[in-house]
Amino acid sequence: GQRPLADSSQVSSSTGQLQTSSSLSKHQQQHMHIPQPSYSIYGTNMGNYPAHAFPGAPASAGLASLGPQSQDSQMRQPTLHHGMGSSQIGGVSQPMNMMNALKYDSQTSNGESKRFHGGPLPGGHVDVEMWDENPPLVGKASLFEPIGEFILYGCEGYVKVYNFHVAPGDVSLYKKIVEQHGHIPNQSVSHEMNILVSNTRVVLGVTRDVQRLGESLPSRKQLQAWNLDLEIARTLKFHMSWLEEMLSSLETKLESHKATLPAEIAGLEADVAALHMDIGYHKATKDRLAKQATEIAKQAAAAAAAKVEAVGRAIAAKKKLLQEKRDEFAAVS
């Protein structure tokens, strides 16, 4: 029969390989916790996806934050899940910040580009009542098969998408990814479901951020932050080659763009220098003509003054563009 609860040593043992992996960065190791023989509070820094403590959770490594919680919610008890059984999701109550469904690019089987379109979620939430937890399998979709029993923490209200738990705001995006590429989590390194669920949400968050860029390029700092956020998912050998390709493409474009900026900056600097010489000439002409008493001289002086004003505006515009390019160069360096 089913055990009433999975003890902490069992849950912790599934994360051993993750905690001892030599591929983890020093930054991540500082936020990982060695399994304890009893339940404890844990959390980890997930870059742009802030962490918080889950009360009563078994100690384990690399668990990302899934949202804030109230004091009252800390009294809630988790629900045991077994294999592909109960669809109930227990755990800590938390208000979910529903995200917008975003465009997701992928390649169809015949190589033709296909774009999934999304937009603001109606009423700011997902109508999870309409989601069939056992839908017909589409494309590369399959039903996720958890290994053994598990307890989810901080996941109240989560929805099963092809039998894998995701936040309500991630339902649409995750469904499309599974149908195009298969499930993101991989259980070969760790089958601890809290780790799989939380780090899958991190992957979805990075995907959503990348899609928001559109045709724009990220800064070097942003690209580095995304790669840092994905370090645990990479250690877990998550299936996200499509996201890695997107990040690699951004890296290539960023380097290419960076290579063109010095020449653009040099050209703008030369333009500014030439305009300064031009305005000096026109100022001298204006001063000379202003001293002449004839009407023609006054008209010429007015024309020269207008020219000075026009060239002054041109200098301001060029300087603004020059500063923008300098800032852009700094952002990608």
ABEGO torsion letter per residue (X at the ends): XBBABBBAAAAAAAAAAAAABAABBAAAAAABBBBBABBBBBEBBAEABBBBBBBGBBBBBGBBBAEBBBAAAAABBBBBBBEABBABBBEBBBBBBBBBBBBBBBBBAAGBBBBBBBBBBBGGBBBAAABBABBBBBEABBBBBBBEBBBBBGABGBBBBGGBBBBAAAAAAAAAAAAAAEBABBAAABABAAAAAAAAAAAAAAAAAAAAAEABBBBAAAAAAAAAAAAAAAAAGBBAAAAAAAAAAAAAAAAAAAAAAAAAAAAAAAAAAAAAAAAAAAAAAAAAAAABABAAAAAAAAAAAAAAAAAAAAAAAAAAAAAAAAAAAAAAX
